[in-house]
Amino acid sequence: MIESIQHRRSIRKYLPEPVSPEKLRAVLEAGRLSPSGNNKQPWQFIVIQSAQQRQAVMEVCHNQTWMMTAPAFIIAVADIAARVEVEPGLYLDENSPHLDLKCAIRDTAIAVGSMLLEAYAQGLGTCWVGFFDQAEIRPVLGIPDDKYVLGVIPLGYPAEQPAARPRKAMSEIVRAETW
Ligand SMILES: Cc1cc2nc3c(=O)[nH]c(=O)nc-3n(C[C@H](O)[C@H](O)[C@H](O)COP(=O)(O)O)c2cc1C
């Protein structure tokens, strides 16, 4: 496991080959099996492969044109309806203070982390893309206003092998017994 964690990289250049359905399914399975608070599993995953949908999503991700080299995107959506009853007309976005939204985002982030590692294990590259606004990305995909888009994950066979990006030293992040 530590080998996978050490060698996974964010990939921003992909080969044009489509992702095999078996590998795509394995990645989604890693998300499906992830842990969540109260086992509520408040995640939904939208798989998009058409050039038209990828283009529209890429544009609302502030035109990160490299994304178009990836043959598939997984859109990870946090759904608080898996945790609480949602009142009609609820609108959630980056400024929403709801505790259940934070919990659903936390759980969906765990699922995405697992998916990135399974993709790596399958020989696929990924790059978590979080640079978009809820108000812009939701209409592109027909996502209701009470769902929160956590991330777009372009995936495909890597066409680059970037060097490791730096990480903080253990001594900068680990404390003993108290803060
Ligand atoms: C929540 C999140 C959002 C990110 N959003 C973007 C993004 O919008 N565009 C991008 O190119 N990379 C994005 N990244 C990738 C990070 O830049 C990358 O993980 C970081 O620089 C470390 O590199 P590594 O993943 O290769 O170790 C995002 C990563 C995370 C975890």
PDBQT file of the ligand as one rigid body, heavy atoms in Angstrom, charges set to zero:
ROOT
HETATM    1  C1  LIG A 201      -8.948  18.677  -3.510  1.00  0.00    +0.000 C 
HETATM    2  C2  LIG A 201      -7.949  18.772  -4.641  1.00  0.00    +0.000 A 
HETATM    3  C3  LIG A 201      -8.203  19.647  -5.677  1.00  0.00    +0.000 A 
HETATM    4  C4  LIG A 201      -7.293  19.726  -6.758  1.00  0.00    +0.000 A 
HETATM    5  N1  LIG A 201      -7.625  20.514  -7.833  1.00  0.00    +0.000 NA
HETATM    6  C5  LIG A 201      -6.803  20.541  -8.901  1.00  0.00    +0.000 A 
HETATM    7  C6  LIG A 201      -7.154  21.267 -10.069  1.00  0.00    +0.000 A 
HETATM    8  O1  LIG A 201      -8.218  21.903 -10.154  1.00  0.00    +0.000 OA
HETATM    9  N2  LIG A 201      -6.282  21.255 -11.115  1.00  0.00    +0.000 N 
HETATM   10  C7  LIG A 201      -5.109  20.558 -11.092  1.00  0.00    +0.000 A 
HETATM   11  O2  LIG A 201      -4.396  20.577 -12.081  1.00  0.00    +0.000 OA
HETATM   12  N3  LIG A 201      -4.744  19.831  -9.998  1.00  0.00    +0.000 NA
HETATM   13  C8  LIG A 201      -5.564  19.791  -8.922  1.00  0.00    +0.000 A 
HETATM   14  N4  LIG A 201      -5.228  19.028  -7.819  1.00  0.00    +0.000 N 
HETATM   15  C9  LIG A 201      -3.983  18.232  -7.808  1.00  0.00    +0.000 C 
HETATM   16  C10 LIG A 201      -2.926  18.804  -6.865  1.00  0.00    +0.000 C 
HETATM   17  O3  LIG A 201      -2.335  19.937  -7.467  1.00  0.00    +0.000 OA
HETATM   18  C11 LIG A 201      -1.864  17.705  -6.577  1.00  0.00    +0.000 C 
HETATM   19  O4  LIG A 201      -2.471  16.635  -5.895  1.00  0.00    +0.000 OA
HETATM   20  C12 LIG A 201      -0.714  18.235  -5.729  1.00  0.00    +0.000 C 
HETATM   21  O5  LIG A 201       0.000  19.248  -6.391  1.00  0.00    +0.000 OA
HETATM   22  C13 LIG A 201       0.273  17.131  -5.344  1.00  0.00    +0.000 C 
HETATM   23  O6  LIG A 201       0.734  16.452  -6.502  1.00  0.00    +0.000 OA
HETATM   24  P1  LIG A 201       0.595  14.877  -6.637  1.00  0.00    +0.000 P 
HETATM   25  O7  LIG A 201      -0.883  14.546  -6.619  1.00  0.00    +0.000 OA
HETATM   26  O8  LIG A 201       1.221  14.503  -7.956  1.00  0.00    +0.000 OA
HETATM   27  O9  LIG A 201       1.295  14.253  -5.475  1.00  0.00    +0.000 OA
HETATM   28  C14 LIG A 201      -6.113  18.938  -6.755  1.00  0.00    +0.000 A 
HETATM   29  C15 LIG A 201      -5.880  18.065  -5.689  1.00  0.00    +0.000 A 
HETATM   30  C16 LIG A 201      -6.790  17.964  -4.646  1.00  0.00    +0.000 A 
HETATM   31  C17 LIG A 201      -6.524  16.966  -3.542  1.00  0.00    +0.000 C 
ENDROOT
TORSDOF 0
